[in-house]
Structures are given as C-alpha cells and as structure tokens.
Amino acid sequence: MDAIDLLERHHRELEDKFSGLKKASSVDPDQFSTAADLLAIHITIEEQHFYPAVRARRTEDILLESLEEHLSLKRVLADLLAIDTTDEKFGPKLHVLAEQLEHHHKEEEEHLFPKVKKLLDDGARAELGETMQGRMGELRQGEPRKLVLGQTGAAAPLP
C-alpha cells in the first residue's frame, strides 16, 4: 500500500476514534487505550520510517515542525495516561489532544504529502508503505501507548 494512502487512512481512523471519545459522556478506559495505542503506532511509524525516508531539503522544515507537534501530542497523551478517565481534567485534555491531532494531520496532508509525491515515485511509496505496515503489526503486539511515556523530554531527532 502507498505510504501516503496508509497515513491518510490512519489519520481518518484516529480522528474518528478521538472524535468519538470527545463526544462520549464518559470515556471507557479500554476504548481510550485502543485510541492511545493507535496514536502511538502512528507517531512511531512516521518518526521511524516515513520522515527519514522523505527527508530532503524541500521537506526538512516541515518534518522538524511535525516532530515538535509529535512531542506535544506525546506530552498530552502521557498526561492522559497518568490520570483516570473519570478525572475532571481528562475531558479537557482529550479535547486538546484531538484538536492538536487534527491540526497535525491537516498540516501533513496539505504541505508535506504533496511534496513527498514529487520526491518518491509510486514504487518507492508502496515499498515504504509495506515497511510501515509491517512495523504497525509489530507494535500492535504490545502496548505502544506506553512508549510515549519515555519520549516527552524532547522532540525525536530527524535522522
């Protein structure tokens, strides 16, 4: 599968999950854990595979901004993981996370992905997408949301 198609599909899935959580009168901890795992997986495949593969002079500024946005997402997610879903701060933090997530997706889809389509041909994007899907499968075997707990000090480096 094309890497960009994979990420865009993942964006919609994340937005749907977090939108549903935002609208719920009470958040089911298992549903939140599922959404948190999905977000952690998404951040990981972007940072470990997609961003390094598309790094170029024409994308570096966008990638550095994206990594800072990931750091912000990780920090809010780590805060959420540390409190109970019934805590009065949970709902507002969840709203902030969902809004930041939507902004991040919009930035990537409007600014980064069009450049990547010019940098990588269909075959390269398909190969990258397969690699990313493989890594997603590996991450799903654990509790990837817990990975972000140790990643809130600074933005990930751009390899």
C-alpha positions, 0 to 999 in steps of 0.5 A: 500500500502507498505510504501516503494512502496508509497515513491518510487512512490512519489519520481518518481512523484516529480522528474518528476514534478521538472524535468519538471519545470527545463526544462520549459522556464518559470515556471507557478506559479500554476504548481510550487505550485502543485510541492511545495505542493507535496514536502511538503506532502512528507517531512511531511509524512516521518518526521511524520510517516515513520522515527519514525516508522523505527527508530532503531539503524541500521537506526538512522544515516541515518534518522538524515542525511535525516532530515538535507537534509529535512531542506535544501530542506525546506530552498530552497523551502521557498526561492522559495516561497518568490520570483516570478517565473519570478525572475532571481534567481528562475531558479537557485534555482529550479535547486538546489532544484531538484538536492538536491531532487534527491540526497535525494531520491537516498540516501533513496532508496539505504541505508535506504529502504533496511534496513527498509525491514529487520526491518518491515515485509510486514504487518507492511509496508502496515499498515504504508503505509495506515497511510501515505496515509491517512495523504497525503489526509489530507494535500492535503486539504490545502496548505502544501507548506506553512508549510515549511515556519515555519520549516527552523530554524532547522532540525525536531527532530527524535522522 
